[in-house]
Structure formats: C-alpha cells, structure tokens
Amino acid sequence: VGQSGDTIAMPSATLTTALPVASGGTGGTSFSAAGLSNTPSFHIRKSSNQTGLSSGGWTKVTFDDEVFDTDSAFASDKFTAPSDGKYFFTSAAKINDGGTNTLVGSGMRFTINGAIAAEEIHFMVNGSNSAEGKSVTAVLNLTASQYVEVYAYAQDNGGAACSITGGNDRDTFFMGYKLIG
C-alpha cells in the first residue's frame, strides 16, 4: 500500500453492529456500551521500606500508596473481589538480606482468603546476594468477597531479619484487573 514517504488517507470507521453477547458483553456498539471492561483494576505500591521479615518465613506485604483503584476494591493490604470472575494479578518486591550479604532464598506468594493460590520461590547456592527482585503473576478464579493478599519470603543465611524496599514503582507493587468474558 503505497511507498516509503507516501501519505495514505484512512477512512474513519464506526461500529454499526453490536459486539457479541457471548463474550460477556451486552450487545452494545462500543466496548464500554457492551459492558466489556477490565474493571475492577488497581495499582498499589509501597512508599517506604518494610522491615522485620523473619528469616525463613513468609511475611504479609503491606501497601500504602494507591496509584489507582477503579472500584475501591483494595483496602487493608488486600484486594476483595466485588464480583465472580477470573482476575489477573502481578506483584513484585525487592527483598533485602538482614545486613549479612548472605541472602540465600526469596519469593512471593498470593493467597486467597489465607490459602496459598500461587507462589514463586528461589534458593541460591552460595548465598552471597544482598538483595533480589522477586515477582509472582497468576490468573485466579474468584467469587465475590474472596480476597487476595501478597506475602514475601526471605532466607538470610545469617538468620537476620530481612526487609522489602519501597519508594518507587520499580521496587514493590501489587496490581490486577478482572478479565473480560
């Protein structure tokens, strides 16, 4: 279609037929009119460090900086599903050793109403790390009022309490949204 440098006029398009109801929509002629949206959705992060992660144990991650929360479904460090459906979640944290430069294991976990739903954990052979970025991602099937929380795991070879770095979007966050359909 044309050659390099050519300008091509594209006609504007208007959707004149209804979107399929079978995909979870209501038959409208736009995604929002058809009831198709990835909401609720949220993005939460830590604004400061979290200390006191016991070495060799799982600790609930606390979040205190709301970037957005379309349905006010995130409160008290947990997301509570307002409706049944499949939800996409991702969370990451920068996990630090207890000052011994011997972090030998770290991980992240999602729980649903306190039960393990998904986790990722990694152990290092030589234990010479001082910090490691960890993440967990999952699609979870929730019913209304079930809640999802995030936990972090840290194992310091010296047995010292570990920490999580907060303060910006890259270090520690939790986000998610309901899948369409």
C-alpha positions as CSV (number, residue, x, y, z in Angstrom):
1,V,0.0,0.0,0.0
2,G,2.0,3.0,-1.2
3,Q,5.7,3.6,-1.0
4,S,8.0,4.9,1.7
5,G,7.1,8.6,2.3
6,D,3.6,8.4,0.8
7,T,0.7,9.7,2.8
8,I,-2.4,7.5,2.8
9,A,-5.8,8.6,3.9
10,M,-7.6,6.1,6.1
11,P,-11.4,6.3,6.3
12,S,-12.9,6.6,9.8
13,A,-14.8,3.6,11.0
14,T,-17.8,3.4,13.1
15,L,-19.0,0.2,14.6
16,T,-22.6,-0.3,13.4
17,T,-23.2,-3.9,14.7
18,A,-23.4,-5.0,18.3
19,L,-20.5,-6.7,19.9
20,P,-21.1,-10.3,20.8
21,V,-23.0,-11.0,23.9
22,A,-21.3,-14.4,24.2
23,S,-18.0,-12.7,25.3
24,G,-19.6,-11.3,28.4
25,G,-20.9,-8.1,26.8
26,T,-24.5,-6.8,26.5
27,G,-24.5,-6.3,22.7
28,G,-23.6,-2.5,22.6
29,T,-21.7,-0.9,19.7
30,S,-18.6,0.1,21.8
31,F,-16.6,-1.9,24.4
32,S,-17.9,0.3,27.2
33,A,-21.5,0.3,26.0
34,A,-21.3,-3.5,25.6
35,G,-20.2,-3.8,29.3
36,L,-16.8,-5.0,28.3
37,S,-14.0,-3.5,30.5
38,N,-11.1,-4.8,32.6
39,T,-12.5,-3.4,35.8
40,P,-12.2,-3.5,38.6
41,S,-8.5,-2.7,38.3
42,F,-5.9,-1.4,40.7
43,H,-2.2,-0.5,41.1
44,I,-0.8,-0.2,44.7
45,R,2.8,0.3,45.8
46,K,4.9,0.8,48.9
47,S,6.1,4.3,49.6
48,S,8.7,3.2,52.2
49,N,10.7,0.1,53.2
50,Q,9.1,-2.7,55.2
51,T,11.4,-4.2,57.8
52,G,11.0,-7.2,60.1
53,L,10.7,-10.0,57.6
54,S,11.7,-13.1,59.6
55,S,14.4,-15.1,58.0
56,G,13.0,-18.4,56.7
57,G,9.3,-17.3,56.9
58,W,6.5,-15.7,54.9
59,T,5.5,-12.1,55.8
60,K,2.5,-10.2,54.6
61,V,3.5,-7.3,52.4
62,T,1.9,-4.0,53.4
63,F,1.0,-1.4,50.7
64,D,0.4,2.3,51.4
65,D,0.4,4.2,48.1
66,E,-2.6,3.8,45.8
67,V,-1.9,4.8,42.2
68,F,-5.5,3.9,41.2
69,D,-8.3,1.7,42.3
70,T,-11.3,1.9,40.0
71,D,-13.8,0.1,42.3
72,S,-12.3,0.8,45.7
73,A,-11.7,-3.0,45.9
74,F,-8.3,-2.7,47.6
75,A,-8.1,-1.9,51.3
76,S,-6.3,-3.1,54.4
77,D,-3.5,-4.6,52.2
78,K,-5.8,-6.9,50.3
79,F,-7.9,-6.9,47.1
80,T,-11.5,-8.1,47.6
81,A,-13.3,-9.3,44.5
82,P,-16.6,-7.3,44.0
83,S,-17.9,-10.0,41.6
84,D,-17.3,-13.5,40.4
85,G,-14.7,-14.0,37.6
86,K,-11.2,-14.6,36.5
87,Y,-8.7,-11.9,37.7
88,F,-5.1,-11.2,36.5
89,F,-2.7,-10.3,39.3
90,T,1.0,-9.4,39.4
91,S,3.2,-8.3,42.3
92,A,6.9,-7.7,42.8
93,A,9.2,-6.8,45.6
94,K,12.9,-6.1,46.1
95,I,13.8,-8.3,49.0
96,N,16.9,-7.4,51.0
97,D,19.1,-9.5,53.4
98,G,19.5,-8.7,57.0
99,G,22.8,-6.9,56.6
100,T,24.9,-10.1,56.3
101,N,25.2,-10.1,52.5
102,T,24.0,-13.8,52.6
103,L,20.5,-13.8,51.2
104,V,20.0,-17.5,50.1
105,G,16.3,-17.5,49.3
106,S,13.5,-15.2,48.4
107,G,10.0,-15.5,46.9
108,M,6.5,-14.1,46.5
109,R,3.1,-15.6,47.1
110,F,-0.6,-14.9,46.5
111,T,-3.2,-16.2,49.0
112,I,-7.0,-16.4,48.6
113,N,-8.7,-16.0,52.0
114,G,-5.4,-17.1,53.6
115,A,-4.9,-20.2,51.4
116,I,-1.9,-20.4,49.1
117,A,-3.0,-19.7,45.5
118,A,0.3,-19.1,43.6
119,E,3.9,-18.7,44.6
120,E,7.4,-18.4,43.2
121,I,10.4,-19.1,45.4
122,H,14.1,-19.3,44.5
123,F,17.1,-20.5,46.6
124,M,20.7,-19.5,45.7
125,V,23.5,-21.9,46.1
126,N,26.3,-19.7,47.5
127,G,24.2,-17.2,49.5
128,S,26.2,-14.2,48.5
129,N,23.4,-11.9,47.5
130,S,22.4,-8.8,49.4
131,A,19.1,-8.1,47.5
132,E,17.0,-9.8,44.9
133,G,13.9,-8.8,42.9
134,K,11.1,-11.3,43.1
135,S,7.7,-11.4,41.4
136,V,4.6,-13.6,41.1
137,T,1.9,-13.5,38.4
138,A,-1.3,-15.5,38.2
139,V,-4.8,-15.7,36.9
140,L,-7.1,-16.5,39.8
141,N,-10.7,-17.6,39.7
142,L,-12.5,-15.7,42.4
143,T,-16.0,-15.5,43.8
144,A,-17.5,-12.2,45.1
145,S,-16.0,-11.3,48.5
146,Q,-12.9,-13.5,48.3
147,Y,-9.7,-11.6,49.0
148,V,-6.2,-11.8,47.7
149,E,-3.1,-10.9,49.7
150,V,0.6,-10.8,48.9
151,Y,3.4,-12.4,51.0
152,A,7.2,-12.3,50.7
153,Y,9.7,-14.9,51.7
154,A,13.3,-14.2,52.7
155,Q,16.0,-16.6,53.9
156,D,19.1,-14.9,55.3
157,N,22.0,-17.4,55.8
158,G,23.0,-15.5,58.9
159,G,19.5,-15.7,60.3
160,A,19.0,-11.9,60.4
161,A,15.6,-10.2,59.8
162,C,15.2,-9.1,56.2
163,S,13.4,-6.2,54.5
164,I,11.5,-5.1,51.4
165,T,12.4,-1.9,49.5
166,G,9.7,0.6,48.9
167,G,9.7,4.1,47.5
168,N,9.1,3.8,43.7
169,D,7.1,1.9,41.1
170,R,10.0,-0.5,40.3
171,D,10.6,-1.9,43.8
172,T,7.4,-3.1,45.4
173,F,3.9,-3.1,43.9
174,F,0.7,-5.1,43.5
175,M,-1.7,-4.7,40.6
176,G,-4.5,-6.5,38.9
177,Y,-7.8,-6.4,36.9
178,K,-10.8,-8.6,36.1
179,L,-10.5,-10.3,32.7
180,I,-13.2,-9.7,30.1
181,G,-15.5,-12.6,29.3
